[in-house]
Amino acid sequence: MSFHRRGFLGRMFSSGAALQAATPVAPPAPFVTPDLAKLAPRIVDGVKEFHLAAEVVETEIAPGRKLTAWGYNGSVPGPTLEVTEGDRVRVVFTNKLPEPTAIHWHGFEVPHTQDGSVGLGQDPTLPGQTHVYEFTLNQTNTCFYHSHFPMQEMMGAIGFFLIHPKAPTGPRVDHDFGLILQEWDLRPNNAIPNSLAMEFNWLTFNGRSGPDCTPMVVKQGERVRIRLLNMGMDHHPIHLHGFQFVMTGTEGGRVPEALWYPQNTVLVGVAQVREIEFVAKMEGEWMLHCHLPHHMMNNMFPMVGPMSHGAGHWPKDDAEKKKVAGYPQDMWMPDDDPYGHKPENYGLRKGWTAAMGGMMTLVRVVSPDVFGKIEALRKNPPPRKAPAGGHQHHERGAR
């Protein structure tokens, strides 16, 4: 009896294994970096070849707030590169900057001659020159590329480089997003960031400052991964409203599941990646933001002259005003019009922009019906409204 039972179970398990092997494995969710493009490779003799150029880039981090920074292929941060574990990769890099530069492949296990460490494995790439990097990537993790000249890093020279595993790890996610965290010191009427600064007044996700960050839109019940990459001067405690998440990976690779534990704020240190995952159980508009108070505001800058901060008045009634120590502090400034062209903002309640500033974006958990409408709008987006003259949305003002 025992023998026959074992034989039956063995046949049952064998059949199950065969059935499982015959069932196609669902492909991983596409990696999406809101507001940033992807750089497609050419296949040359079996090698994935990317063409990347460092150059001065003029962009906007908010409607009317211009930024002249250093990026790649016309983008700050640079475009996202993706390969698969085991791929042979070639990057044809051209320096269009006015000074020497080089690319460091952060977190890559490659020969030191391909690492991008100027003076050690290679000479700098001079203005107008091209340098070719080539390596095989027998690893899987969320890597990135950036200039290895420190001040050029502060000018914005960075981008995602994702190495997908050959065999996808579980649990499978329905959405896979990536956000690059950066800081800028922009003085009034100046589009060039002060790369010598130690304090910053504009904070961005993927080169956009709230509320100009494009929301991440998912359907209720889906599993979501967000990869947070910090390349700046400050550490950022990133907080997600509405959910508990687990940290499933770092810039070094996947974290063993035994080490996962629930949290809702994760510290993303300089040059680190933190991958978080959660199930979007509740519908709603959920903030994802740095929790440093000054990083939730735009255009903070020191005041020149006597400090008027705290000398305001709170109106008690029409006839009398009462002095309030410290007033004014925060402001409420809804201005939805410049953002109505984004399909991902469809259906947000009036005045939503007043809550969003600095290093702040949204995870929108919506019904299948709303998700379908947003997808339709993505295919045929509404026209963008031009900002009013001199418009700089969500500026906190002098303090």
N, C-alpha and C positions, 0 to 999 in steps of 0.2 A: 504494500500500500504506500509506504513511504517512498519506495523507489519510483512507482508509477506517478505519484504526486510530484516528485521532483522532476520527472520527465515531462509532465504536463506543464509545470511552471516554466521549465527551461524552454519548451516549445513556445509558450505564451510570450515569455520575455524576448525570445529570438524573433518572433513575429513582430513584436512591438518595436524592437530595435530596427528591423528591416523596414517597417512602416515609417519610422521616424527618419531613417536615412533617405527614404524615397520622397519624403515631404520637403519641398524646397524651403530653404531658410529665407525669411523675409530680409530684404536688403536694409542696411542701416538708414536711419533718417538722414536726409541731406543736411549738411552743415551750413547754417545761415548766419551771416554776419550783417545785421541790419545796418543800412546806410553805407556799406562797403561792397565793392565789386570783388569778383573772383578772377584770378588770372589763369586762363586755360593753357595747358602745355601743348607743345607740338611733340609728336612721337617721331624721333629721328633714330633709326637703326635700333629700335627697341628701348631707347632712352627717353624719359620724359624731360623735355627741354623747355625751360621757362626763360623769357626775356624780360629783364627787370632793369629799370633805370632810376637812379636817384636824381631828383630835380626839385627846384623851387616850385611850390604849389600854392596857388591862391584859391581860397575856399571860404565858406562861411560856417561858423559854429552855431549860429542862430540867425534868424532873418535880420539882415542889416548889419550883423556883427562880423566883419571880415577878418580873415586870418591869412597871413602870408607865412607859410611854414615850409619845412623841408620834408618831402615824402617820396613816394615811389609811383611811377606810372600815372602821374596826375592826381594822386589820392593821398590824403592824410587822415588816418594811417594808410599804409600801402595796401594793395589788393591781397586777398587771401589766396594762399597756395595750398593745394591738397594733393597728397600722394598716398600710396598704400605700402604697408610694410613689405620690404623686399625689393622695392622699386629702385632702379638706377636713375639718378636725377642729375640733370645738368642745368645750371643757371648761368645764362649769359648776361653779365652785369655791366652796365654802362654808367659812367659817372658824368652827369650833366650839371653837377654843382660847381661852384667857383673855387673849390678847395679840395684837397685829397680826401678820400673816404675809403671805406671797405665795409663789407657785410659780414657780421658774425651770425652764425647759425646756432641760436641759443637752445641748448639742450640736446644737440645732435651728437651722435657718436660717430665722428668722421675723422679722417687723418688730420693731423695738426696743420698740414699745409692747406687744408680746405676749411679750416675753422674760422678764418677771418680775423685772427688776432694779428693786427699790423705790427711789424717789427719782429715777430716771432716766426709765424708760418708763412708770411707773405709781406711784400711791400705794399704801401698804400696805392690805391688806384687813383691816378692823377686826373684832373679835369679833362674831359674829352676821351679818356682811355676806356677800354673794355677789358674786363677780367672774367675768365671762365672758371666756375666752380663745378666740380663733378664728384659724386659719391654715391654709394649704395646705402640705403637706409634699412638696416635690419633691426628695427625697433618700432615701437608704437607709443606715441604720446602727443600732447598738445604743445608743440614747439612754436618758436617765432623767430623772425629775422629782424635785425636792427643794425644800425651803424655802430661801430665800436669806438667811435669818437664821442666822448661824453656830452659835449655841448650840442653835437648833432642829434643825439638822442632827445635832448630837451627841445629841439626844434621840430620833433615829431617823427623822426625816421624809424619806423617800426611797422611790422605787419604779422599776421597769423601765418603759420606754416603747420598744417595738421597732417599727421601721419596716421592713417587709419589702420587698424589691425586686419590681418588676413582673415582671422576668424572673429566675428563680432562677439563682444562680451554681453552678458545679460545683467539685469533685465533690459530688454530692448526699449529704447526711448522713441516716442512719436515725433519729438521735435528736439533739435540739437542746435543751440544758439551760441554765438561767440561775441564777447564784448571786450574791447581794449580800453583801459582806464588811463587817461592822461590829464595833465594840469598845464595851465597856461597863465602867464602874467602879462596881461594886456592893458597898457595904460590908455587913458581916454584919447580918442582920435588917432590911435596908433594900431596898425594891423600886424606889426612885427612883434612876436613875443620876446620878452626879456629872458633869455636863456640863462642869465646869471642869477635869477631870482631864487629865493628860498621860500617865498610865500606866493600863493597863486589865487587869482580871482575869477578864473573861468575853468570849469571842470567838465570833462567830456567823456561820453561813451561813444566809441567808434567815430570820433571827430565831431560829435554833435552834443550840444548842451541842452538840458531840459528847458522847455518842453519840446524841443526840436528833435529829440531822439525818437526814432521810429519804434512804436511798441512791438513787443513780441506777442503774437496772437495765436492762441491755442484753443482747442475745444475742451469742454468740461470732461474730466475723467482721463485725459491723456497724460502720459508721463513725459516730463520735460527735463532736458539737460541744459545748463547754462555754463559756459566756460568763461571765466573771468581772468583777464590777463592785465597785469599792472606793469606799466612801463613809465614811471615818472620819478618824482622825488619823495612822495608821501605814501605811507601805507593807508589802505582804505578798508574800514569795516563795512562790508556790503550787507545790507539788511533787506530781506524780502517780507513784504506784508502778506498776511493771510495764510501762510503755510509753514510747516516745518520741512526742512530739507536735510539730505545727507550729503557729505562731501565725499565724492566717489573717485576723485583723481587730482593730481597735481601736475606741475610741469614735468615731473619725472615719470609719470605713468599712472596706471590704475591703482587705487587704494584697495587692499583686501576687504571684502565685505564684512569681515569680523570687526573691522575698525570703524565702520559706519555708525554714527549716532545722530539723533535728531538735534537740529539747531536752526536758528533763523537769521543769524548774523555770522558772517565768516570774514576773518581778517585776511585781506589779500596784500601781502607784502610786496615791496619793490622787486621786480624781476620774477615774480611768482605767478603761477596759474592755479586757480582753484575751480574745480569742476563740481557743480552742485546738481542734485537731481531731486525731483519731487513729483507727486501726482497732483494734477490740478483739479482738486475735488470740488471747489466752490466757484461758481460764476462770479465775475466782478472785475474791477479795474484795480490791480494790485501793484503798488509801487515797489521798485527795486532801486535802491539808492545807497550812496555812501552816507553813513550816519554821523560823520564829523559835521557839526552845525554849519561851519562856513562853507562846506562843500555842497550844501543844499541851496546855495544862492549864487547868483551871477553878479559880476562886475563890482565886487567888493574892493575898495581901495582906500588907503589912508587919506584923511583930510589934511589939507594945508591951511594953517591958521588956527584960530581958537576953535575948540571943540564945542559945537552946538548940540551934540548928541546928549539927550537928556534934558534939554531946556524947552521942550515943546509943551503943549497944553492939551489936555483931554476935555472936550466940550461937555460940560455938565448939563447945561441947558442954553437957551438962546441968550440969556442975560448974563451968564456967568461961566467962566472957564476955570478949571481947577488944575494947578500944576501937578504933574505926575512925574516922579523921579524916574529917569531912564527912558522917558518917552521921547521920540518914537523908537520902536524896535523893528518889528516885522511889518511888511506891507502885503496887501492883498490886491493883485493886479491881473485880473483876467483879461486875456487878449487872444481869443480863439481864432480869429480870422486868418492869420498867416499860416495856419496848420491844417485848414480844412481840405487842402488838396491831397493829403495823405490818406490812402484807402484804410490804413490801419487805425486811423482816428475816427472812422465811421461809428456813429452812435454814442460817442462820449457825451456826457451831459454838459450843458452850457456852463462855462466858467471853469472847466477842468484845468485850463492852463495855469490858473492862479496857484495851484498846489504844486506845480512842477518847476524846479529850477536847479541849476548846477548839475552835479553828477547824479542824474535821476531819470529813470525811464519807467515803462509800464510792462507788466505781464497781464495781458487781457485774456481772461478765461471766458469764452462766449459759447452760446448755443450753436448747434450745427447750422441753424438758419442764418444767424448773424455771420458765422464763419464763411458761409457760402456767399453772402452779399459782399463781404470784404474781398474774397477771392475774385468775384466778378469785377469789383472796382479796380483791383490790381491790373486786370487785363485792359481796362478802359478808365484810367484815373481821371478825375476832374482837373480842370486847369488850375495852375498855381496863381495865387494872388500876389501881386508885387507888393513888397513892404512899403509903408509910408516913408517919405524922405527922412533920413536920419534916424529911422526906427531901430532901436536896440532893445529887443524884448527882455523883460524881466531883469532889468538892471536894478540892483539893490541901491545904488547911489553912494555918495561919499559918506564916510563915517569917521 
